[in-house]
Amino acid sequence: MDRLDSLTMNLANQQVESMSHKEAILSRDQVEGMIADGRTIIFVDGKVLKVDAWLKFHPGGDKAIMHMVGRDATDEVNGFHSAETRQYMSRFQIGKIEGRWKNFLPPIQGGKFRKYDKCSGNVIQEEDDETVSSEDSSPPESPIFDAIDGSGVVSRRRQNSTSDLHEVSSISSICSTELPEEEDQGKISPMDARTQQEINIDLAKYPPLDPATQDEIVQKYRVLDDRLRAEGLFTCNYTAYLIELSRYVFLFSMFLALLHYGWYGMSGLFLGMCWHQLVFTVHDAGHMGITHNFTTDTIIGIMIADFVGGLSLGWWKRNHNVHHIVTNSPEHDPDIEHMPFFAISHRFFDSLKSTYYDRVMAYDPFAKFVVRHQQYLYYPILLFGRFNLYRLSWEYLILGLGPRRGLAWWHRWLEITGQVFFWYWFGYLVCYKSIPTASGRWAFVMVSHIITAPLHVQITLSHFAMSTADLGVNESFPQKMLRTTMDVDCPEWLDFIHGGLQFQAIHHLFPRMPRHNLRRTQKLVQKFCREVDIPYALYGFVDGNKEVIGRLADVGRQAAFLAQCQRTIAEKGDYSHH
């Protein structure tokens, strides 16, 4: 009995110590020191979470978490995760913070952090390291970009202030934190001046970034979220899915019937239309917006995406979650990183390094030619977009970029099975066995894939024409989503063609909301935007396309202007402002 009592007391003491450990108040310096040691620290509802152990197992991918390190991730976590998952996160809690958290710049975005000295209770200043800074130093006077090894790949020159360094996440924010004096204007390149101009436009157009204003926006956003949940708008309308299912069955049946009678081009047309419609359900399932059950929605998504469509749900989730976190960031958002074919910002002229793909997006001679004409090539290139999705899916599965252990360990193997099944029925049974001629196969494949091009237009439409300026880590989640995303106005009877993608701004605010409820939410979001003075971007489909083409043409003109400047500089031999 004595030994049993002793074990019970030890267990109770350990639980008390664990609880007291979780309730400990951590200072900003302590958190900075942990991040400097390579720890993955995020904040949710005032709790400090160390999620190193979960990083490799996160079903939504590691990069989405890495972009929230050192930041208050409350709205992002609540928007993407169920109550059960948020409860599960409590096991990673290592302490609490007091008051309002002032965000750091995550390491993946270039943030630098100082070690913590437990004896003194302060961070360690490293004077010899120019990338680690003190709060008293000033920004550099030289141009913002430095070339590396003459390769054309440039690096971003860091500011010397620790506080400023942690508050900005790209050259865009570095420019915005402190405007250059008039005598320094001549030292800024035309492209940097353009960056500053775009930031100034956003700063004038959107609410201020001071804590009081941004906190008010967040508070009203959370009130709106509570109201939408109370009104049942996060509950799936399964009757609507019965209608969707009947549409899928009709399109797939027409594909099979026309294939049987030898109308191969028309057969491919209906298969492509079926794929186009099915993607919307995959999008819902990827966000757990159908049953809100992780396993059930994942199986639904994989069965449709991999087995029927030949695309990887896991790749899409890893890619799409990052897109939702760092929307329209040239260095970080894979959904706008389409070099060498498209550049929606002059920033791509500097051969930026993508933190998602871990490679430099080279602005090489081919890219320079294509970008200057991208407004004319936009629609033709999107005709072949689905082929690129195959490549990205195979790369994800072959390289094992998703979690291999944890809750999602089985996803990769089910997806690989789905890929084998897809290429068996589509590649062997349909293309090879059912279509006797090479010309018939070519027509079937091309029509079935090209007809899905409107989907790629819909995806790019909501972001390509919107801001790519980075206003820093002090901008609230709802403001950033509304600043970088547009909605498309269309009659209700055309909703089935857009599949909810016409409400991208609303979707970015509430990613787990079923798409059939997005239209009902629109009026409430518009009211919220009026209350917080954030412009709600809403264009018709034609006008939205004009905005996108206009943006591509504008960047193309900038590319031509830059090329002319470089030729002039080379001819005169004057490199002082280059």
C-alpha positions as CSV (number, residue, x, y, z in Angstrom):
1,M,0.0,0.0,0.0
2,D,2.8,2.4,0.9
3,R,4.4,1.9,-2.5
4,L,1.1,2.4,-4.3
5,D,0.5,5.5,-2.3
6,S,3.9,6.8,-3.2
7,L,3.3,6.2,-6.9
8,T,0.0,7.9,-6.7
9,M,1.5,10.9,-5.0
10,N,4.4,11.1,-7.6
11,L,1.9,11.0,-10.4
12,A,-0.2,13.7,-8.8
13,N,2.9,15.9,-8.3
14,Q,3.9,15.4,-11.9
15,Q,0.4,16.5,-13.0
16,V,0.6,19.6,-10.8
17,E,4.1,20.5,-12.1
18,S,2.8,20.0,-15.7
19,M,-0.2,22.3,-15.0
20,S,2.0,24.9,-13.4
21,H,4.5,24.7,-16.3
22,K,1.7,25.4,-18.7
23,E,0.5,28.4,-16.7
24,A,3.9,30.0,-16.5
25,I,4.2,33.5,-17.9
26,L,6.9,33.7,-20.6
27,S,8.6,36.9,-21.5
28,R,9.2,38.2,-25.0
29,D,13.0,37.6,-24.5
30,Q,12.4,34.0,-23.5
31,V,10.3,33.4,-26.6
32,E,12.8,35.0,-28.8
33,G,15.5,32.8,-27.3
34,M,13.5,29.7,-27.9
35,I,13.0,30.6,-31.5
36,A,16.7,31.4,-31.9
37,D,17.4,27.8,-30.6
38,G,15.2,26.5,-33.5
39,R,12.0,25.9,-31.6
40,T,8.7,26.3,-33.4
41,I,6.7,28.6,-31.2
42,I,3.2,30.0,-32.0
43,F,0.5,31.7,-29.9
44,V,-3.2,30.8,-29.8
45,D,-5.6,32.6,-27.4
46,G,-2.7,33.8,-25.2
47,K,-1.2,30.3,-24.9
48,V,2.4,29.6,-26.0
49,L,2.6,26.4,-28.0
50,K,5.8,24.6,-28.9
51,V,4.8,22.5,-31.9
52,D,8.2,21.0,-33.0
53,A,6.9,17.5,-32.4
54,W,3.9,18.1,-34.6
55,L,5.6,19.9,-37.5
56,K,6.3,16.8,-39.5
57,F,2.9,15.3,-38.8
58,H,0.7,18.2,-39.6
59,P,-1.8,17.1,-42.2
60,G,-1.9,20.6,-43.7
61,G,1.9,20.7,-44.2
62,D,4.9,22.1,-42.3
63,K,5.2,25.3,-44.3
64,A,1.9,26.7,-43.1
65,I,3.0,26.4,-39.4
66,M,6.5,27.8,-40.2
67,H,4.9,31.0,-41.5
68,M,3.2,31.6,-38.1
69,V,6.3,31.1,-35.9
70,G,6.6,34.0,-33.4
71,R,3.1,35.2,-34.3
72,D,-0.3,35.3,-32.8
73,A,-2.0,32.6,-34.9
74,T,-5.4,32.6,-33.1
75,D,-7.5,33.6,-36.1
76,E,-5.6,31.4,-38.5
77,V,-5.8,28.3,-36.2
78,N,-9.5,28.9,-35.4
79,G,-10.3,29.4,-39.0
80,F,-8.7,26.2,-40.2
81,H,-9.2,23.7,-37.4
82,S,-12.1,22.0,-35.6
83,A,-12.7,22.4,-31.9
84,E,-11.3,18.9,-31.3
85,T,-8.1,19.7,-33.0
86,R,-7.7,23.0,-31.1
87,Q,-8.3,21.0,-27.9
88,Y,-5.6,18.5,-29.0
89,M,-3.2,21.5,-29.4
90,S,-3.3,22.1,-25.7
91,R,-0.8,19.3,-25.1
92,F,1.9,21.4,-26.8
93,Q,1.3,24.3,-24.4
94,I,4.5,25.4,-22.6
95,G,3.2,28.7,-21.0
96,K,1.2,31.8,-21.4
97,I,1.8,35.4,-22.4
98,E,0.5,38.6,-20.8
99,G,-1.2,41.3,-22.7
100,R,-1.2,41.9,-26.5
101,W,1.5,40.0,-28.4
102,K,3.7,42.0,-30.7
103,N,4.4,39.7,-33.6
104,F,7.9,38.6,-34.7
105,L,8.9,38.1,-38.3
106,P,9.0,34.3,-38.7
107,P,12.4,32.8,-39.5
108,I,11.1,31.4,-42.9
109,Q,10.4,35.0,-43.9
110,G,13.9,36.2,-42.9
111,G,13.4,37.0,-39.2
112,K,16.6,37.0,-37.1
113,F,16.5,36.1,-33.4
114,R,18.9,36.4,-30.5
115,K,19.9,33.8,-27.9
116,Y,18.5,34.0,-24.4
117,D,20.8,34.1,-21.3
118,K,19.0,32.5,-18.5
119,C,21.4,33.9,-15.9
120,S,20.8,37.5,-16.8
121,G,17.3,37.1,-18.0
122,N,18.0,39.0,-21.2
123,V,18.8,38.2,-24.9
124,I,22.4,38.1,-25.9
125,Q,23.5,40.9,-28.2
126,E,25.9,39.8,-30.9
127,E,27.6,42.9,-32.1
128,D,29.8,41.2,-34.6
129,D,26.8,39.8,-36.5
130,E,25.4,42.5,-38.7
131,T,22.2,40.5,-39.1
132,V,21.5,40.6,-35.4
133,S,20.7,44.1,-34.4
134,S,20.2,46.5,-31.6
135,E,17.1,48.7,-31.1
136,D,19.1,51.9,-31.3
137,S,20.7,51.5,-34.7
138,S,19.2,53.0,-37.9
139,P,18.3,51.6,-41.3
140,P,21.0,51.3,-43.9
141,E,21.5,54.2,-46.3
142,S,22.4,52.1,-49.3
143,P,19.9,50.6,-51.8
144,I,17.7,47.9,-50.5
145,F,18.9,45.1,-52.8
146,D,22.4,43.7,-53.1
147,A,23.5,41.4,-56.0
148,I,25.1,38.1,-55.1
149,D,28.1,36.8,-57.1
150,G,26.9,38.6,-60.2
151,S,24.4,35.8,-60.9
152,G,21.4,38.1,-61.1
153,V,20.0,36.6,-57.9
154,V,19.6,39.2,-55.3
155,S,19.4,39.2,-51.5
156,R,17.5,41.6,-49.3
157,R,19.6,43.9,-47.2
158,R,18.4,43.6,-43.6
159,Q,17.7,46.6,-41.3
160,N,19.8,46.9,-38.3
161,S,17.0,47.4,-35.8
162,T,15.9,44.3,-34.0
163,S,12.4,45.6,-33.5
164,D,12.0,46.8,-37.1
165,L,13.5,43.5,-38.3
166,H,10.9,41.5,-36.6
167,E,8.0,43.6,-37.7
168,V,8.4,43.4,-41.4
169,S,8.3,40.4,-43.7
170,S,9.7,41.5,-47.0
171,I,11.3,44.3,-48.8
172,S,7.8,45.8,-49.2
173,S,7.5,46.3,-45.5
174,I,11.1,47.4,-45.1
175,C,10.4,50.2,-47.4
176,S,7.2,51.1,-45.6
177,T,8.7,51.2,-42.1
178,E,10.8,54.3,-42.8
179,L,10.6,56.4,-45.9
180,P,13.9,57.6,-47.4
181,E,15.0,61.2,-47.0
182,E,14.9,63.3,-50.1
183,E,18.7,63.3,-50.5
184,D,18.5,59.4,-50.5
185,Q,15.8,59.2,-53.2
186,G,18.4,59.0,-56.0
187,K,19.9,55.9,-54.3
188,I,16.6,53.9,-54.8
189,S,16.1,52.0,-58.0
190,P,13.0,52.5,-60.1
191,M,11.7,49.1,-59.0
192,D,12.2,49.9,-55.3
193,A,10.4,53.2,-55.8
194,R,7.6,51.2,-57.4
195,T,7.4,48.9,-54.4
196,Q,7.2,52.0,-52.1
197,Q,4.5,53.5,-54.3
198,E,2.3,50.3,-54.1
199,I,2.7,50.2,-50.3
200,N,1.7,53.9,-50.0
201,I,-1.4,53.2,-52.0
202,D,-2.4,50.4,-49.7
203,L,-1.6,52.4,-46.6
204,A,-3.9,55.2,-47.8
205,K,-6.6,52.8,-48.9
206,Y,-6.9,50.5,-45.9
207,P,-7.2,51.1,-42.2
208,P,-4.0,52.1,-40.2
209,L,-1.8,49.4,-38.8
210,D,-1.7,50.7,-35.3
211,P,-2.7,48.1,-32.6
212,A,-5.9,49.8,-31.6
213,T,-7.3,49.8,-35.1
214,Q,-6.2,46.3,-35.9
215,D,-7.5,45.0,-32.6
216,E,-10.9,46.5,-33.3
217,I,-11.0,44.8,-36.7
218,V,-10.1,41.5,-35.2
219,Q,-12.7,41.9,-32.4
220,K,-15.5,42.6,-34.9
221,Y,-14.3,39.8,-37.2
222,R,-14.6,37.3,-34.3
223,V,-18.1,38.6,-33.4
224,L,-19.1,38.0,-37.0
225,D,-17.6,34.5,-36.9
226,D,-19.7,33.8,-33.7
227,R,-22.8,35.1,-35.4
228,L,-22.3,33.0,-38.5
229,R,-21.8,29.8,-36.4
230,A,-25.0,30.6,-34.4
231,E,-27.0,31.0,-37.6
232,G,-25.8,27.6,-38.8
233,L,-23.8,28.8,-41.8
234,F,-21.0,26.4,-40.9
235,T,-23.4,23.5,-41.2
236,C,-23.3,21.7,-44.6
237,N,-26.4,21.7,-46.8
238,Y,-26.5,18.0,-47.8
239,T,-29.5,18.6,-50.1
240,A,-27.3,20.8,-52.2
241,Y,-24.8,18.0,-52.5
242,L,-27.6,15.7,-53.8
243,I,-28.0,18.2,-56.7
244,E,-24.3,18.3,-57.2
245,L,-24.2,14.5,-57.3
246,S,-26.9,14.3,-59.9
247,R,-24.8,16.7,-62.0
248,Y,-21.7,14.6,-61.7
249,V,-23.5,11.4,-62.6
250,F,-25.0,13.1,-65.7
251,L,-21.7,14.5,-66.9
252,F,-19.9,11.2,-66.4
253,S,-22.6,9.2,-68.0
254,M,-22.5,11.4,-71.1
255,F,-18.7,10.9,-71.2
256,L,-19.2,7.1,-71.2
257,A,-22.0,7.1,-73.7
258,L,-20.2,9.3,-76.2
259,L,-17.1,7.3,-75.8
260,H,-19.1,4.2,-76.6
261,Y,-20.4,5.7,-79.8
262,G,-17.0,7.0,-81.0
263,W,-17.6,10.7,-80.4
264,Y,-14.2,11.1,-78.8
265,G,-13.9,14.8,-78.8
266,M,-17.4,15.3,-77.3
267,S,-16.7,12.5,-74.8
268,G,-13.6,14.4,-73.6
269,L,-15.7,17.5,-73.3
270,F,-18.1,16.0,-70.9
271,L,-15.3,14.3,-68.9
272,G,-13.5,17.6,-68.6
273,M,-16.7,19.3,-67.5
274,C,-17.1,16.6,-64.8
275,W,-13.6,17.1,-63.6
276,H,-14.2,20.9,-63.4
277,Q,-17.3,20.3,-61.2
278,L,-15.7,17.7,-59.0
279,V,-12.8,20.0,-58.1
280,F,-15.2,22.2,-56.2
281,T,-16.2,19.3,-53.9
282,V,-12.5,18.4,-53.5
283,H,-12.0,22.0,-52.4
284,D,-14.7,21.6,-49.8
285,A,-13.4,18.3,-48.6
286,G,-9.8,19.7,-48.3
287,H,-11.1,22.4,-46.0
288,M,-13.2,19.8,-44.1
289,G,-16.3,21.7,-45.1
290,I,-18.5,18.8,-45.9
291,T,-18.8,16.6,-42.8
292,H,-16.3,18.5,-40.7
293,N,-14.7,15.2,-39.9
294,F,-11.0,14.9,-40.7
295,T,-11.0,11.3,-41.8
296,T,-14.3,11.3,-43.7
297,D,-13.6,14.5,-45.6
298,T,-10.1,13.3,-46.4
299,I,-11.3,10.1,-47.9
300,I,-14.0,11.9,-49.9
301,G,-11.3,14.3,-51.2
302,I,-8.8,11.6,-52.1
303,M,-11.4,9.4,-53.8
304,I,-12.4,12.3,-56.1
305,A,-9.1,14.0,-56.6
306,D,-6.8,11.0,-56.9
307,F,-9.0,8.1,-58.1
308,V,-11.2,10.1,-60.4
309,G,-9.1,13.2,-61.3
310,G,-5.5,12.0,-61.1
311,L,-4.5,14.9,-58.8
312,S,-3.1,14.8,-55.3
313,L,-5.3,16.0,-52.5
314,G,-2.2,16.1,-50.2
315,W,-0.3,18.3,-52.6
316,W,-3.3,20.7,-52.8
317,K,-3.7,20.9,-49.1
318,R,0.0,21.7,-48.5
319,N,0.0,24.3,-51.2
320,H,-3.4,25.8,-50.5
321,N,-2.9,26.2,-46.7
322,V,0.3,28.2,-47.3
323,H,-1.6,30.3,-49.9
324,H,-4.3,31.1,-47.2
325,I,-1.6,32.1,-44.7
326,V,0.6,34.3,-46.9
327,T,-1.9,35.3,-49.6
328,N,-0.3,37.2,-52.6
329,S,3.2,37.3,-51.1
330,P,5.6,37.1,-54.0
331,E,8.3,35.2,-52.0
332,H,5.9,32.9,-50.1
333,D,2.6,32.2,-51.8
334,P,2.8,29.3,-54.3
335,D,-0.4,30.3,-56.0
336,I,1.2,33.4,-57.5
337,E,4.6,31.9,-58.2
338,H,4.3,31.0,-61.8
339,M,7.7,32.1,-63.2
340,P,8.8,32.0,-66.0
341,F,5.3,32.3,-67.4
342,F,3.5,35.0,-65.2
343,A,4.7,37.8,-62.9
344,I,1.9,39.8,-61.2
345,S,4.5,42.0,-59.5
346,H,7.7,43.7,-60.5
347,R,9.3,42.1,-57.5
348,F,9.7,38.9,-59.5
349,F,12.2,40.8,-61.7
350,D,14.7,40.3,-58.9
351,S,14.8,36.5,-59.1
352,L,13.2,36.0,-55.8
353,K,13.7,32.8,-53.8
354,S,10.4,30.9,-53.1
355,T,10.2,29.7,-49.5
356,Y,7.6,27.2,-50.6
357,Y,9.5,25.6,-53.5
358,D,12.9,26.3,-51.9
359,R,14.3,27.5,-55.2
360,V,15.1,30.7,-57.0
361,M,12.5,31.9,-59.4
362,A,15.0,33.0,-62.0
363,Y,14.2,36.0,-64.1
364,D,16.1,34.6,-67.0
365,P,16.0,35.6,-70.8
366,F,13.0,33.3,-71.4
367,A,11.1,34.8,-68.5
368,K,12.0,38.3,-69.6
369,F,10.5,37.6,-73.1
370,V,7.3,35.8,-71.8
371,V,6.5,38.3,-69.1
372,R,6.7,41.2,-71.6
373,H,3.9,39.5,-73.5
374,Q,2.1,37.8,-70.6
375,Q,-1.2,39.6,-71.1
376,Y,-1.5,37.9,-74.5
377,L,-0.3,34.5,-73.3
378,Y,-2.5,34.4,-70.2
379,Y,-5.4,32.4,-71.6
380,P,-3.4,30.2,-74.0
381,I,-1.1,29.1,-71.2
382,L,-4.0,28.4,-68.8
383,L,-5.4,25.9,-71.4
384,F,-2.6,23.5,-70.4
385,G,-2.8,24.2,-66.6
386,R,-4.1,20.7,-65.7
387,F,-0.9,19.1,-67.1
388,N,1.1,21.1,-64.6
389,L,-1.1,19.9,-61.8
390,Y,-0.1,16.3,-62.6
391,R,3.5,17.2,-62.3
392,L,3.1,18.9,-59.0
393,S,1.0,15.9,-57.7
394,W,3.6,13.3,-58.7
395,E,6.4,15.4,-57.2
396,Y,4.6,15.7,-53.9
397,L,3.9,11.9,-53.7
398,I,7.2,10.6,-55.1
399,L,9.3,12.9,-52.9
400,G,7.1,12.2,-49.8
401,L,6.6,15.8,-49.0
402,G,3.6,15.1,-46.8
403,P,3.5,13.6,-43.3
404,R,4.7,10.0,-43.1
405,R,3.7,9.4,-39.5
406,G,0.9,10.6,-37.2
407,L,-2.7,11.0,-38.1
408,A,-2.1,11.4,-41.8
409,W,0.5,8.6,-42.3
410,W,-1.9,6.7,-44.6
411,H,-2.8,9.5,-46.9
412,R,0.3,9.1,-49.1
413,W,-0.3,5.4,-49.7
414,L,-4.0,5.8,-50.4
415,E,-3.2,8.6,-52.8
416,I,-0.5,6.5,-54.6
417,T,-3.2,3.8,-54.9
418,G,-5.5,6.3,-56.4
419,Q,-2.9,7.5,-58.9
420,V,-2.4,3.9,-60.1
421,F,-6.1,3.4,-60.4
422,F,-6.6,6.7,-62.3
423,W,-4.0,6.0,-64.9
424,Y,-5.3,2.5,-65.3
425,W,-8.9,3.5,-66.0
426,F,-8.1,6.8,-67.8
427,G,-4.8,6.0,-69.5
428,Y,-5.2,2.3,-70.3
429,L,-8.9,1.5,-70.4
430,V,-10.1,4.7,-71.9
431,C,-7.3,6.3,-74.0
432,Y,-5.6,3.0,-75.1
433,K,-8.2,0.3,-75.1
434,S,-11.4,2.3,-76.0
435,I,-10.0,4.8,-78.6
436,P,-8.5,3.0,-81.6
437,T,-6.6,5.9,-83.4
438,A,-3.8,8.2,-82.3
439,S,-5.8,11.2,-83.6
440,G,-8.8,10.2,-81.6
441,R,-6.7,9.8,-78.5
442,W,-5.1,13.1,-79.0
443,A,-8.4,14.9,-79.5
444,F,-9.9,13.2,-76.4
445,V,-7.0,14.1,-74.1
446,M,-6.6,17.6,-75.3
447,V,-10.3,18.5,-75.2
448,S,-10.8,16.9,-71.8
449,H,-7.9,18.9,-70.3
450,I,-8.4,22.2,-72.1
451,I,-12.1,22.4,-71.1
452,T,-10.9,22.6,-67.5
453,A,-9.1,25.9,-68.3
454,P,-12.0,28.1,-66.9
455,L,-11.1,26.6,-63.4
456,H,-7.6,28.1,-63.7
457,V,-9.1,31.4,-64.7
458,Q,-11.4,31.3,-61.7
459,I,-8.5,30.5,-59.3
460,T,-6.2,33.3,-60.6
461,L,-9.0,35.8,-61.1
462,S,-9.5,36.3,-57.3
463,H,-5.8,37.2,-56.6
464,F,-3.9,38.2,-59.7
465,A,-5.3,41.7,-59.8
466,M,-5.1,42.3,-56.0
467,S,-2.4,43.8,-53.9
468,T,1.0,42.0,-53.5
469,A,2.4,44.6,-51.2
470,D,3.5,43.4,-47.8
471,L,2.3,45.7,-45.0
472,G,4.2,43.8,-42.3
473,V,3.3,41.4,-39.5
474,N,1.1,44.0,-37.7
475,E,-1.6,43.7,-40.2
476,S,-4.6,41.6,-38.9
477,F,-5.7,38.4,-40.6
478,P,-9.1,39.7,-41.8
479,Q,-7.6,42.9,-43.3
480,K,-4.9,41.0,-45.1
481,M,-7.4,38.5,-46.6
482,L,-9.7,41.3,-47.8
483,R,-6.8,43.4,-49.2
484,T,-5.4,40.5,-51.3
485,T,-8.6,38.8,-52.5
486,M,-11.6,39.8,-54.7
487,D,-15.0,38.3,-55.1
488,V,-16.8,37.9,-58.4
489,D,-20.3,39.0,-58.9
490,C,-22.6,36.6,-60.7
491,P,-26.3,35.6,-60.7
492,E,-27.3,32.9,-58.3
493,W,-28.3,30.5,-61.1
494,L,-24.6,30.6,-62.2
495,D,-23.2,29.5,-58.8
496,F,-22.8,26.0,-60.0
497,I,-20.3,27.1,-62.7
498,H,-18.1,29.0,-60.2
499,G,-18.5,26.4,-57.5
500,G,-18.0,28.9,-54.6
501,L,-14.8,30.3,-56.0
502,Q,-16.6,33.5,-56.8
503,F,-16.7,34.2,-53.1
504,Q,-13.0,33.9,-52.5
505,A,-12.8,36.9,-50.1
506,I,-15.5,35.4,-47.9
507,H,-13.9,31.9,-48.2
508,H,-10.5,33.3,-47.1
509,L,-12.2,34.8,-44.0
510,F,-14.0,31.6,-43.2
511,P,-12.2,28.7,-44.9
512,R,-14.3,25.9,-43.3
513,M,-17.6,27.3,-44.3
514,P,-19.5,25.1,-46.8
515,R,-19.6,26.8,-50.2
516,H,-23.4,26.6,-50.5
517,N,-23.6,29.0,-47.6
518,L,-21.2,31.6,-48.9
519,R,-23.8,33.6,-50.8
520,R,-25.9,33.9,-47.7
521,T,-22.8,35.2,-45.8
522,Q,-22.0,37.9,-48.4
523,K,-24.3,40.6,-47.0
524,L,-22.9,40.2,-43.5
525,V,-19.3,40.4,-44.7
526,Q,-20.1,43.5,-46.7
527,K,-21.7,45.0,-43.5
528,F,-18.5,44.1,-41.6
529,C,-16.3,45.7,-44.2
530,R,-18.3,49.0,-43.9
531,E,-18.0,48.9,-40.2
532,V,-14.2,48.5,-40.2
533,D,-13.7,50.7,-43.3
534,I,-12.0,47.9,-45.4
535,P,-12.9,48.1,-49.1
536,Y,-14.7,44.9,-50.3
537,A,-13.5,44.1,-53.8
538,L,-16.3,42.9,-56.0
539,Y,-16.2,42.7,-59.8
540,G,-18.2,41.1,-62.5
541,F,-16.6,38.2,-64.2
542,V,-15.8,40.2,-67.3
543,D,-14.6,43.2,-65.4
544,G,-12.5,41.0,-63.1
545,N,-10.8,39.5,-66.1
546,K,-10.1,43.0,-67.4
547,E,-8.5,43.8,-64.1
548,V,-6.2,40.7,-64.3
549,I,-5.2,41.4,-67.9
550,G,-4.6,45.0,-66.9
551,R,-2.3,43.9,-64.1
552,L,-0.4,41.5,-66.4
553,A,0.0,44.2,-69.0
554,D,1.2,46.8,-66.4
555,V,3.8,44.4,-65.1
556,G,4.8,43.6,-68.7
557,R,5.3,47.3,-69.4
558,Q,7.5,47.5,-66.3
559,A,9.5,44.5,-67.6
560,A,10.0,46.3,-70.9
561,F,11.0,49.5,-69.1
562,L,13.5,47.7,-66.9
563,A,15.0,46.0,-70.0
564,Q,15.4,49.4,-71.7
565,C,17.0,50.9,-68.6
566,Q,19.5,48.0,-68.4
567,R,20.4,48.4,-72.1
568,T,20.9,52.1,-71.6
569,I,23.1,51.6,-68.6
570,A,25.1,49.0,-70.4
571,E,25.6,51.3,-73.4
572,K,26.7,54.3,-71.2
573,G,28.6,52.2,-68.7
574,D,27.0,54.0,-65.8
575,Y,26.2,51.5,-63.0
576,S,25.9,54.0,-60.1
577,H,22.1,53.7,-59.8
578,H,21.8,50.0,-60.7
